[in-house]
Amino acid sequence: MVGGSGIAESTIEEVTRYLKQGNPLSIGDGSGIIERLERRLEELLGIENVLTCSSGTAALHSAYLALDLPTGSEVIAPVTTFHASVTPALQCGLAPVLVDVDPDNGNISPAAVREAITDRTRCVVVTHNLGHPVELDEIAAICREHGLNLIEDCSHAYLSTYRGRPVGTVGDVAVWSMQAAKTLVAGEGGFLATKDRTLFERACLAGHYRGRSERITDPELRAFSDTGMGLKYRLHPLAAVIAWSEAAHLVERVERRQKLLSRLSARLEDIPGVRPPRVREDVGMGGWFSYRPTLVTSGDDATCYERTVKALQRAGVPAHRPSIGSLDSMPLFTRTPPLRHAEATWRPRLCGPFEGARAYEKDRLSVTVTAEDTVDRIEAYADAFADVLRERGGPAAGGGR
Ligand SMILES: Cc1ncc(COP(=O)(O)O)c(C=O)c1O
């Protein structure tokens, strides 16, 4: 059974039990529910050395700090990602370099990465956009060739696979958010994973003073365990209970969502005027963070997209324009904030004109499909698409593409 916020009734019971038993509400040494959650995540996602944090952003900040890159180094990032994939780099005195993406799936373009590399480049951060894995083999090869670190932002990609391998196992560090909209929910929370114990220990020191940092093996780093690096990024134990309990349902929920969305794509494939999201054959979409087909609109009618969306909504389809734009339109990347520390370090570089991103965004639609949806409702959405687009007529009549 699922409660009003989309979480399982058993999770509500686990939280109540945790509180009634008088369990700790602050855990500094990574024990108890923190330890249990971290082991469960490792097992579930096929990753190693998980460090839970207070948010995905905190985990990303810890990852950049752990990489210990020279001040002023450039970090190449996809222009379509959520800002927090790369904004913590700004807080480490690093320079985000925004590059273009694949028009099919919004994932970083390996060719754009190659073009953007300079002698200051030290790192690439990729986001498996909406659950679709990036070209990991090619990106990893570029990183090896140029001696660059690789961060995988897997926040959208719970249980996604690339050529049979789980995402998050190729980069030096991988990061997941467990914020309330994600496939695995803590409410607010995140975690990182790395095969490299040195990176793990540095990430620990970044945001987990005392308990966890006292176990760091490198004596030169351990000397700072009383304070860590001055940040506090522990996960709240109640958030850990929620995530631990929800994680038990993850595989089943992801399978159910895949079934619903595969059916929706199969139906949309045959409807003129709409294109389902393209998924490459060698990837698994995991939890499909968001379902985004593309409308085919008439180039000479600027209102076509809006009119079609409104008609879909009237027909009962929960469709809307995706709410967050790409990073090249955001002030944080286009001008320096009027703050002294920013003036000293802010050096983002935009490798426009981002034709791939514009093509990716053009006439994209977000269709909300939740845990409460059924196959019948999915069929009804597809029928509504067919009716609305038939009545609209115009572009792509006679063929979905
Ligand atoms: C791709 C991506 N990276 C990072 C984050 C940041 O995670 P959090 O909100 O937990 O800080 C998000 C959150 O929306 C995200 O979508």
The ligand as an SDF file (V2000), in Angstrom:
LIG
                    3D

 16 16  0  0  0  0  0  0  0  0999 V2000
   20.6160   15.4530  -12.0610 C   0  0  0  0  0  0  0  0  0  0  0  0
   20.5600   16.0050  -10.6660 C   0  0  0  0  0  0  0  0  0  0  0  0
   21.7170   16.1850   -9.9860 N   0  0  0  0  0  0  0  0  0  0  0  0
   21.7280   16.6590   -8.7260 C   0  0  0  0  0  0  0  0  0  0  0  0
   20.5670   17.0100   -8.0880 C   0  0  0  0  0  0  0  0  0  0  0  0
   20.6400   17.5990   -6.7330 C   0  0  0  0  0  0  0  0  0  0  0  0
   20.1310   16.7660   -5.7500 O   0  0  0  0  0  0  0  0  0  0  0  0
   19.5110   17.3360   -4.3900 P   0  0  0  0  0  0  0  0  0  0  0  0
   18.2570   18.0620   -4.7340 O   0  0  0  0  0  0  0  0  0  0  0  0
   19.2840   16.1220   -3.5680 O   0  0  0  0  0  0  0  0  0  0  0  0
   20.5240   18.2360   -3.7850 O   0  0  0  0  0  0  0  0  0  0  0  0
   19.3440   16.8280   -8.7400 C   0  0  0  0  0  0  0  0  0  0  0  0
   18.1000   17.1750   -8.0310 C   0  0  0  0  0  0  0  0  0  0  0  0
   17.0890   17.4900   -8.5710 O   0  0  0  0  0  0  0  0  0  0  0  0
   19.3310   16.3390  -10.0740 C   0  0  0  0  0  0  0  0  0  0  0  0
   18.1940   16.1910  -10.7580 O   0  0  0  0  0  0  0  0  0  0  0  0
  1  2  1  0
  2  3  1  0
  2 15  2  0
  3  4  2  0
  4  5  1  0
  5  6  1  0
  5 12  2  0
  6  7  1  0
  7  8  1  0
  8  9  2  0
  8 10  1  0
  8 11  1  0
 12 13  1  0
 12 15  1  0
 13 14  2  0
 15 16  1  0
M  END
$$$$
